[in-house]
């Protein structure tokens, strides 16, 4: 199978279900930003030394691929089976957040990203995650998007924030509290 099809040479692409849309379509923006997030999670995974955290990030990439497939489908009765995102995936993120927070100092102010490269990679992934969330909200204003997709992406941004703090502690980085007007 060739990677290029030439079918998008005029700025259109096909959704799951066969409908062609412009590459600037809200649906393409939403799943394209999720795709970007998947790449950032991969970059973060490559920086992490813990095999446990690496496995969690692989699982997250898998769930994000499911989110992207859901967002890329525009059909009531697709001939292609679209995987489902389960509520257990939300619980996995919440459990991971709770476990990491047990090992972290209490958060008493906003923090500035930085302090160690691996923590910064997590912050970059978090900001891309927030953008994906905004794109999904925009799409859901006009088209049906299962609630679980937005819930997962929202919870993931929380996970990435807590992970950034955990990675900072694990790598003896300094957390810089944001104090207005410095």
N, C-alpha and C positions, 0 to 999 in steps of 0.2 A: 504494500500500500504506500503510495506516495504521500508525503506530508503536505505538499502543496496541491490545491485543487483549482486555483484560479477563480473560484466562485466568489471570492470576496474582493476581487480586484477593483470593484466599483463601490466599495464601502458598505456592503451588505453581508449578512451572515445568516445561517439557519439556526433556528431554535430547535430543541427537542420537540418533535411534533411536526416539523417541516416548514413552519412559517418562516419567511424571510423578513428580516428587519435591518435597519441601518445599524452600523456598528456604534452609533451614538445613542441607541435606544436605551431607555431606563433599565430594562432587563439585562442588557449587555453590560451596562455600567455596574449594576449590582453584582452579577456573577464574575465580572472581570476584576472588580475590587476584591472579591473573595479569593479569586485566583492569585492576585498580587499578595494577599495575606498568606496564602498557602506557601508561596515562595519565601516570604519573610520568616515564617515559622521554620521552614527548612534551613534558612541561613542561621537563625537562632539555634536550632538543633545542632548544627555543625560547630557551634561555639561552646556548647555545654559539655562538661566532662562527665556528668552523672548519667549512667546508662538508664536509670529509673526515669529521670526527667526526659531523656531522649525518647524513651518509649511513650511517655505521656504526650510528647509533642508529635510523634508519629500518629498516635491515636487521634489527636486534634486535627492533624492534616487529613486523615481519613474522614472525620466528621465534616470538615469544611468542604471536602470533595462532594459529599452528599448534599450539603447546602447548595453548592454551585450547581449540581445536577437539578435540584428542585427549582432553583431560580432560573435555570436555562430551559425549563420545560413550559410550554404554552399549549397544553392540550388537555382536554377532559379525560380522554381515554387513549393515552399514548400507547403505541405498539411496543415501545421500549419500556422495560420495567425501570421505574424511577425508585432508587432506594429511599427508605424512610429514615428520618432522624427520630430517635426515641427519647423520651423524657429521661431515661436512665443516663443519657449523655450529659444532661444538665446536672444531675446528681454527682456524676464523676467529677465535673469541674468544681462544684461546690465543696465536695469532700477534699479535693486537692487544695483548694483555697484554705479551708479550715485547718488542714494538716500543716500547711506552710505557715499560717499565721500563728500557730502555737510556738513556733521557733523564732518569731520576729518581735522586736520591740514594738510597743504600742505606737500607732501612727497618731501624731499630735498636730501635724501641720501638713501642708502640701510639700511635695519634694520636687527638686529639680532633677530631671534625668541626667545620668552621668555617674561617675565614680568608678566604673569599671566597664570595659567594652561589652562584656556579655550582658550586663544589666541594661546597657544602652540599646543593644539589639532587641531586648525584650520590650523596651519602651517604644522603639520604632514599630515593632509588630503591633503593640497596643494602639498606637495612633492610626495605623492602617486599619486595624480592626474597628475602631470608632468610625472611620470613614466608610467602611463596608456597612456598618450599621446604619449610617445616614442614607446610603444608597438604597438599602433594603427598605427603609421607611418610605423613601420617595416612591419606590416601586409599589409598595403595598397600598399607597394612596389611590392607585389606579387599577391595580391587579391583585388578585388573591395571592397571598403569600402565607403559608402555614405559620401560625404563631411561634411554633417551636424553632423556626429558623432565626427569627429576630431574638428570641430568648437566648438561644445558644450563643449567638454572636455577642450579645450584650454581656452574658456571663463570662464569655471568653476574654473580653477586654478587662474585666475584673481579675480574672486568673492571671493574665499577662502582667498586670500591675503588681500583684502580689508576688509573682514569679520574679519580676525585676528586683524587688526588694530582697527576696530570698537569695537570688544569685549574687547580689551585692554583698550580703552578709557572708555567704559561702566563700567569696573571693576576697574577703577582707577589704572591700571598698568602703568609701565614706559616703554616707547618705547626707546630701546637702538639703537642709530644710529651706523652703522658700519663705523669705521674710520680705514682705512688701516694702518697697522703697529703698532697697539696699543700693 
